[in-house]
Amino acid sequence: MQGAVTGLKPFTSVAVLRIVEESSRGIRSGRDVIDRVLVSTDSKHYAGIAQEYGAETPFLRPVAISGDTSGDYEWIKHALDWLQDNEGYQPEYLVHLRPTTPFREVSYIESAIETIRNEDKATALRSLHEMCQSSYKTFEIEDGYIKTVFLRSSDIESANRPRQEFRITYDANGYVDVIKTSYVIENKKVHGDHVIGYITPCAFEVDAQEDFEYLEYLISKNPEYATRLFKREG
């Protein structure tokens, strides 16, 4: 049994929990690995929208864990507790698909699930893409003056070396994260200390209202983006 979690947070705190119940055939074939979608939200409005797109909304999330500063652990724990208390089961894995990263290829999701299933010691899997410039070349400002982030030095000449001399660094992009339910329950944290780095294409992320204009532009050029993962019912 596998579970997939999708975090949805466009304007307020909404998270989509996609529960995967995989048959042996589904695991072997790499298809139909996600067959149930649950939405965790504190909003009846968003719950209604989720239902229009075929998701289940069997519970509303408490307002206390639905604010802008609420972390993933709280709503994941709430969802897992509800599933255990009301349905008597826990999925083996949670596949977290954050809706703020809306464009995905299904094949990457399937491959991510297969990857962590083959790594017994892994506590989780997180998707990453290569940063356009290494973090070793980045700065912070302290009292108005620049310092290098990694060396914490005000002598910034070392950061001006060619980028090829620096180690590659990565951004966590929300494309697909896979979490072990047992680890969450036993350790009271989401990812842990043996997290697989899963490389995906560079992912477009929605962080501000103006990002939706670019989102609409991308959809106008690639209409399949809008229906690649979910189909509206009816």
Secondary structure by P-SEA (a helix, b strand, c coil): cbbbbbbbbcccbbbbbbbbbccaaaaaaccccccbbbbbcccaaaaaaaaaaccccccccccccccccccaaaaaaaaaaaaaaccccccccccccccccccccaaaaaaaaaaaaacccccbbbbbcccccccccbbbbcccbbbbcccccccccccccccccccbbbbbcccbbbbcaaaaaacccccccccccccccbbbbbcccaaaaaaaaaaaaccccccccccccc
